[in-house]
Amino acid sequence: MKNPLMNIASVPVRSSVIASVYPGIKAPNMKIAALVQRGELIRLKKGMFIVSPELTGSPLSLELIANHLYTPSYVSMTSALRYYGLIPEAVYTTQSMTTKHSRNFKNDLGLFTYHTISTEAFSVGLRRVQRDQRVAFIIASPEKALCDLIANSPKVNLRYLKEAAVYLEEDLRLDMDEFTKMNPDIFEQYIAVGKKPTSIKTILKLLKR
């Protein structure tokens, strides 16, 4: 007999959705607690769960989970740069941007952090990635991810081309061949509405050099 949880596999859902696939259960919260205890469900935060990949056989998307944990949001900064293969280091925190207050969530899958961005800058340079039929998520373009990272790094203040080059090549160890292919239009849009326009302008000058 097919496990009812397979009907909601791979996507974060609320308690009410899980309860709906067990219509005969009189105490749904106890049932959900038992499913978590058995490892069939993973608790993401209060009232939100996802079916275990051990049950579905499909890998979880941390990007999709991050989008659902706190909305509206999109994956960005080092998490997005690592997703695109632009930096070599493994990233153990899933970083996102949101128009709401900054917030952190910790669960069995790791740490999810959210940094505040203005409504005007939020929509610049976003991408929708469709991993498969069920999994799709919103992530920053490489350009937007770099802008967000600079804007939210307190000690980064790039005034000169040399400073920008050292930051990208040595601090981030960014793939500079890929950097030269980045879209200057996204940097220009970010400069108009985002934080640290002077630093982003320096990055743009380096790109256009």
C-alpha positions, 0 to 999 in steps of 0.5 A: 500500500502506498504511503499517503505522505508520497502525495506531498513529497519534496515540498514543505507543507503545513500541519493541515495538509499532512492531516488531510492525507490521514482523514480517519485520524482523530488526533492529527497532531499526535499522528504528526509527532509519531511520523516525525519520531519515525523519521518519515517527516522532518520538522522545519519550524512550528507547523511546517514539515517536509517528507524525509528523503529516505522515504521518497528517494528524492533529495531535498532542495534547501533552496525550496525549503528556504523559500517556504520557511520565511516569505517573501524571500529568495536564496542569495549571497554565498549560498547562491554563489556556491549554487552556481559554482562560483566560489569553492568553499562549502556553505553550511548556512542557507542565506536568503533575503527578505523584505521582512525583519531579519530572522534565523531558523535552525532545524535538522537540515541546518541553519537558515538565515534571512537578511532584510532588503528594501522592496525596491531592491528585492525584485532586481536580478531574480531567477526561478529554477525548476529542478523537476516537476515538483521542485521550483525555487527563487534564487538570486542571479550571480550578480544579485547574489554578489551585490547582496553579499557586499551590501550585507558585509559590514567590513566590506567597503570597496572604493578602489579597483585594487580593493575590489579585485582583492575582495573577489579574488582572495577573500571570496575566491570567486571564479574570475572567468565567470565574473567577466561574463556577468551582466552589468545591467543588474549591477546598475539596477542594484546601484539605483535602489540597493545599499552600498552603491559606491562599493557596487559601482567599484565592482561594476568598473572592475567588470567593465575594465 
